[in-house]
Amino acid sequence: QVQLVESGGGLVQAGGSLRLSCAASGRTFSRYATGWFRQAPGKEREFVGGINWSGGSTYYADSVKGRVTISRDSAKNTVYLQMNSLKPEDTAVYSCAARRPNFVVPTTTHTDYAYWGQGTQVTVSS
């Protein structure tokens, strides 16, 4: 079992940057493939990107590719989502999620994830 807590959300102007953190407790987080998802009001949950269990591979949705970077710090049991050149359409609740330990790569399907954080609001003003 692993517990996830996101932080770092907030209000930012278009073109600005934010770094979201996903801190894990309960188990060594480096064993878990991790994904970031977002959900805007009235829209379906959307895969933003993910990182494999070792941190050696990252995956990004086309909508954010080139503007976001996912990384993990195993010593801090934390995964980060660095977002640059933010746009109003990036406004959403952002959540991190982890797969069970026997799955080493993230997927784009939210039902593949067993553990979720509570989410953090990101609002980008125009």
Contacts in CASP RR format, 6 or more apart in sequence:
PFRMAT RR
TARGET T0000
AUTHOR 0000-0000-0000
METHOD contacts of the structure
MODEL  1
QVQLVESGGGLVQAGGSLRLSCAASGRTFSRYATGWFRQAPGKEREFVGG
INWSGGSTYYADSVKGRVTISRDSAKNTVYLQMNSLKPEDTAVYSCAARR
PNFVVPTTTHTDYAYWGQGTQVTVSS
1 26 0 8 1.000
1 27 0 8 1.000
1 115 0 8 1.000
2 24 0 8 1.000
2 25 0 8 1.000
2 26 0 8 1.000
2 27 0 8 1.000
2 29 0 8 1.000
2 32 0 8 1.000
2 98 0 8 1.000
2 115 0 8 1.000
3 24 0 8 1.000
3 25 0 8 1.000
3 26 0 8 1.000
3 115 0 8 1.000
3 117 0 8 1.000
4 22 0 8 1.000
4 23 0 8 1.000
4 24 0 8 1.000
4 96 0 8 1.000
4 97 0 8 1.000
4 98 0 8 1.000
4 115 0 8 1.000
4 116 0 8 1.000
4 117 0 8 1.000
5 22 0 8 1.000
5 23 0 8 1.000
5 24 0 8 1.000
5 25 0 8 1.000
5 117 0 8 1.000
5 118 0 8 1.000
6 20 0 8 1.000
6 21 0 8 1.000
6 22 0 8 1.000
6 23 0 8 1.000
6 94 0 8 1.000
6 95 0 8 1.000
6 96 0 8 1.000
6 117 0 8 1.000
6 118 0 8 1.000
6 119 0 8 1.000
6 120 0 8 1.000
7 20 0 8 1.000
7 21 0 8 1.000
7 23 0 8 1.000
7 120 0 8 1.000
8 18 0 8 1.000
8 19 0 8 1.000
8 20 0 8 1.000
8 21 0 8 1.000
8 120 0 8 1.000
9 18 0 8 1.000
9 20 0 8 1.000
9 94 0 8 1.000
9 120 0 8 1.000
9 121 0 8 1.000
9 122 0 8 1.000
10 18 0 8 1.000
10 120 0 8 1.000
10 121 0 8 1.000
10 122 0 8 1.000
10 123 0 8 1.000
11 123 0 8 1.000
11 124 0 8 1.000
11 125 0 8 1.000
12 18 0 8 1.000
12 86 0 8 1.000
12 122 0 8 1.000
12 123 0 8 1.000
12 124 0 8 1.000
12 125 0 8 1.000
13 124 0 8 1.000
13 125 0 8 1.000
14 86 0 8 1.000
14 87 0 8 1.000
14 88 0 8 1.000
14 124 0 8 1.000
14 125 0 8 1.000
14 126 0 8 1.000
15 84 0 8 1.000
15 85 0 8 1.000
15 86 0 8 1.000
15 87 0 8 1.000
15 124 0 8 1.000
16 84 0 8 1.000
16 85 0 8 1.000
16 86 0 8 1.000
16 124 0 8 1.000
17 82 0 8 1.000
17 83 0 8 1.000
17 84 0 8 1.000
17 85 0 8 1.000
17 86 0 8 1.000
18 82 0 8 1.000
18 83 0 8 1.000
18 86 0 8 1.000
18 122 0 8 1.000
19 80 0 8 1.000
19 81 0 8 1.000
19 82 0 8 1.000
19 83 0 8 1.000
20 36 0 8 1.000
20 80 0 8 1.000
20 81 0 8 1.000
20 83 0 8 1.000
20 94 0 8 1.000
20 96 0 8 1.000
20 120 0 8 1.000
20 122 0 8 1.000
21 78 0 8 1.000
21 79 0 8 1.000
21 80 0 8 1.000
22 34 0 8 1.000
22 36 0 8 1.000
22 78 0 8 1.000
22 79 0 8 1.000
22 80 0 8 1.000
22 81 0 8 1.000
22 96 0 8 1.000
22 117 0 8 1.000
23 76 0 8 1.000
23 77 0 8 1.000
23 78 0 8 1.000
24 32 0 8 1.000
24 77 0 8 1.000
24 78 0 8 1.000
24 79 0 8 1.000
24 98 0 8 1.000
25 77 0 8 1.000
27 101 0 8 1.000
28 74 0 8 1.000
28 77 0 8 1.000
29 72 0 8 1.000
29 74 0 8 1.000
29 77 0 8 1.000
29 78 0 8 1.000
29 79 0 8 1.000
29 98 0 8 1.000
30 53 0 8 1.000
30 54 0 8 1.000
30 55 0 8 1.000
30 72 0 8 1.000
30 74 0 8 1.000
30 77 0 8 1.000
31 53 0 8 1.000
31 101 0 8 1.000
32 53 0 8 1.000
32 98 0 8 1.000
32 99 0 8 1.000
32 100 0 8 1.000
32 101 0 8 1.000
32 115 0 8 1.000
33 50 0 8 1.000
33 51 0 8 1.000
33 52 0 8 1.000
33 53 0 8 1.000
33 98 0 8 1.000
33 99 0 8 1.000
33 103 0 8 1.000
33 104 0 8 1.000
33 105 0 8 1.000
33 106 0 8 1.000
34 50 0 8 1.000
34 51 0 8 1.000
34 70 0 8 1.000
34 72 0 8 1.000
34 79 0 8 1.000
34 96 0 8 1.000
34 97 0 8 1.000
34 98 0 8 1.000
34 99 0 8 1.000
34 106 0 8 1.000
35 47 0 8 1.000
35 48 0 8 1.000
35 49 0 8 1.000
35 50 0 8 1.000
35 51 0 8 1.000
35 70 0 8 1.000
35 79 0 8 1.000
35 96 0 8 1.000
35 97 0 8 1.000
35 98 0 8 1.000
35 106 0 8 1.000
35 113 0 8 1.000
36 47 0 8 1.000
36 48 0 8 1.000
36 49 0 8 1.000
36 50 0 8 1.000
36 70 0 8 1.000
36 79 0 8 1.000
36 81 0 8 1.000
36 94 0 8 1.000
36 95 0 8 1.000
36 96 0 8 1.000
36 97 0 8 1.000
37 45 0 8 1.000
37 46 0 8 1.000
37 47 0 8 1.000
37 48 0 8 1.000
37 94 0 8 1.000
37 95 0 8 1.000
37 96 0 8 1.000
37 97 0 8 1.000
37 110 0 8 1.000
38 45 0 8 1.000
38 46 0 8 1.000
38 48 0 8 1.000
38 90 0 8 1.000
38 92 0 8 1.000
38 93 0 8 1.000
38 94 0 8 1.000
38 95 0 8 1.000
38 122 0 8 1.000
39 45 0 8 1.000
39 46 0 8 1.000
39 92 0 8 1.000
39 93 0 8 1.000
39 95 0 8 1.000
40 46 0 8 1.000
40 89 0 8 1.000
40 91 0 8 1.000
40 92 0 8 1.000
40 93 0 8 1.000
43 92 0 8 1.000
45 110 0 8 1.000
46 61 0 8 1.000
46 63 0 8 1.000
46 92 0 8 1.000
47 61 0 8 1.000
47 107 0 8 1.000
47 108 0 8 1.000
47 109 0 8 1.000
47 110 0 8 1.000
48 60 0 8 1.000
48 61 0 8 1.000
48 64 0 8 1.000
48 68 0 8 1.000
48 81 0 8 1.000
48 94 0 8 1.000
49 58 0 8 1.000
49 59 0 8 1.000
49 60 0 8 1.000
49 61 0 8 1.000
49 64 0 8 1.000
49 68 0 8 1.000
49 70 0 8 1.000
49 81 0 8 1.000
49 106 0 8 1.000
49 108 0 8 1.000
50 58 0 8 1.000
50 59 0 8 1.000
50 60 0 8 1.000
50 70 0 8 1.000
50 106 0 8 1.000
51 57 0 8 1.000
51 58 0 8 1.000
51 59 0 8 1.000
51 70 0 8 1.000
51 71 0 8 1.000
51 72 0 8 1.000
51 79 0 8 1.000
51 106 0 8 1.000
52 58 0 8 1.000
52 104 0 8 1.000
52 105 0 8 1.000
52 106 0 8 1.000
53 101 0 8 1.000
53 104 0 8 1.000
53 105 0 8 1.000
54 104 0 8 1.000
55 71 0 8 1.000
55 72 0 8 1.000
57 105 0 8 1.000
58 69 0 8 1.000
58 70 0 8 1.000
58 71 0 8 1.000
59 105 0 8 1.000
59 106 0 8 1.000
59 108 0 8 1.000
60 66 0 8 1.000
60 68 0 8 1.000
60 70 0 8 1.000
61 108 0 8 1.000
64 83 0 8 1.000
64 90 0 8 1.000
67 83 0 8 1.000
67 84 0 8 1.000
67 85 0 8 1.000
67 86 0 8 1.000
68 81 0 8 1.000
68 82 0 8 1.000
68 83 0 8 1.000
68 84 0 8 1.000
69 80 0 8 1.000
69 81 0 8 1.000
69 82 0 8 1.000
70 79 0 8 1.000
70 80 0 8 1.000
70 81 0 8 1.000
70 82 0 8 1.000
71 79 0 8 1.000
71 80 0 8 1.000
71 82 0 8 1.000
72 78 0 8 1.000
72 79 0 8 1.000
72 80 0 8 1.000
73 79 0 8 1.000
73 80 0 8 1.000
79 96 0 8 1.000
81 94 0 8 1.000
81 96 0 8 1.000
83 90 0 8 1.000
83 122 0 8 1.000
86 122 0 8 1.000
86 124 0 8 1.000
87 124 0 8 1.000
88 124 0 8 1.000
88 125 0 8 1.000
88 126 0 8 1.000
89 124 0 8 1.000
90 122 0 8 1.000
90 124 0 8 1.000
91 122 0 8 1.000
91 123 0 8 1.000
91 124 0 8 1.000
92 121 0 8 1.000
92 122 0 8 1.000
93 119 0 8 1.000
93 120 0 8 1.000
93 121 0 8 1.000
93 122 0 8 1.000
94 119 0 8 1.000
94 120 0 8 1.000
94 121 0 8 1.000
94 122 0 8 1.000
95 116 0 8 1.000
95 117 0 8 1.000
95 118 0 8 1.000
95 119 0 8 1.000
95 120 0 8 1.000
96 116 0 8 1.000
96 117 0 8 1.000
96 119 0 8 1.000
97 110 0 8 1.000
97 113 0 8 1.000
97 114 0 8 1.000
97 115 0 8 1.000
97 116 0 8 1.000
97 117 0 8 1.000
98 113 0 8 1.000
98 114 0 8 1.000
98 115 0 8 1.000
99 106 0 8 1.000
99 107 0 8 1.000
99 112 0 8 1.000
99 113 0 8 1.000
99 114 0 8 1.000
100 114 0 8 1.000
103 112 0 8 1.000
END
